[in-house]
């Protein structure tokens, strides 16, 4: 991966860095605003802590959407591929590393499926050839038996 690719706005790393900067800024601004509220400082602190808890829950939901869900989908697709089930492609279509990994896994699954089909065709041909050789060998044996019987 090139450095320019890792600094793309759509990469997970960049999303996390931008989110952490934004969250830090929100925390500082919210603390300053809550300190300047015309209410009792302990109420102001409770309001700020409530905002922090809501912010943490929002971050958790965003991380689940941007990281946990795609990882779970990739893991499920990889598990199916490990069992040689290529019937359902991976459905992650984001423009980040997860989407690229999903696309590459789907390409790999298609290539493996084609390779398996070629192997099955080669096995069928090989089985037919072995059966033909067995028949020829049986015919030769029968011919040799008949010739030796006639002699």
N, C-alpha and C positions, 0 to 999 in steps of 0.2 A: 504494500500500500504506500502510495506517495504521501508526502507531508501535506500537499495541497488537498488531497482527498480526505485526510483526517481532520482538516479544519473546515470542511464543508458545513454549512448551516444544518444540513439534514442528518449529520452523523449523530449517533447517540451521545458520544463524548461531548460534542458541542451543545447539544440540547441540555445535558446535565450541567455543564459549565454555565450556560446562560441562565438556566433555572436557579442555580445556586446564587448567582450574583443578584438576580431579581428578588429572590427570597430574602437575602441578606439586606438589601435595600428596603424592602417592605418592613422587615423587623425593626430596623433603625428608625424609619419614618414613623411607623406606628407607635414606637416607644416614645418618641419625641412628642407626637400629637397627644398621646394618652397622658403624658406628664403635664401638658398645658391645658388639659380639660378643667373647667371650673367646678370640679367635684372633689370630694375627699380623696386624698392620695391612695388610700387603701382600695377604694372603689375603682379608681383609675388603674391600679395595678391588676385588679380582678378583671376589668375589661380588657386590658392588654393581654393577660394570660389566656382569656377566652379567645381572643383573636389568634394567639400563637397556637392554641390547640386546633382551631379551625384551619389554620394555615398548614399545620402538620398533617391533618386529615386530607386536605386538598392535595398536598404533595404526595401522600401515599397513594391516592387515587390516580394521580398523573403518572407516577412511577409504575403502578400496576398496568396502566394503559400502554405506556410507551416501552416498558421493559418486560415485566412479568408475563403479560399476555402473549406477546410474540415469542418469547422464549418457550413458553408452554406449548404453543402451536408448533414451533420448530422441533421440540422434543417429541411431541406426539408423531409428527411426520417421520422423524428419524427412527423412532421405535418401529413404526410400520415398515419402513424400508429395511430395517435390520431383520425383520421377519420375512423379507422378500415380498412384501405386499406393496406394489407400486400403483395400485388402483386409484388412490386419491392423492393428488399433488398437494404440496404445502401451500397454504393460502395466504401467507404473509406477503403483502404487496407494498409495504412502505418504501420510502426512498432512502432509507438508511442502511446500515450494515445488515440488519435483520432481513430486509427485503432482498438485498443482494445474496445473502446466504440462502434464503428461500428459493430464489431463482436458480442458484447453482445446485441446490439439492434436487430441484425438479429436473434440471438438465441431467444430473448424475443418475436420477431414477430412470429417465427415458433411455439413457445410454446403457444402463444395466439391463433394462427390459429388452432392448434390442439385442444385447449380447446373449442374454438367456434364450431368446428366440432362435438366434443363430446356433447356439449350442444344442438346443433341442432338435433343430433340423439336422445338424451334423450327427447327433446321436441316432436319429431315425435312419439316416443314410448308413451309418455304421452298423446298426442292427440289421438292416436289410442286406448289407454286404456280408455280414457274418452268417446270416441265415442262408444266403446264396452259396457261400463257401461250404456250409454244413451239408446242403443238398448235394453239391458237387462231390463232396467227400463221401457221402452216403451212396451216391450213384457209382463212384469209382470202386467203393468197397463191394457194392452189389455186383458190378461188372467183374471185379477180380474174383469174387466168390463163384460167380457163374462160369468164368473161364476155368478156374481151378476144378470146378465140379465136372465140366465137360472134358477136361483133360484126363 
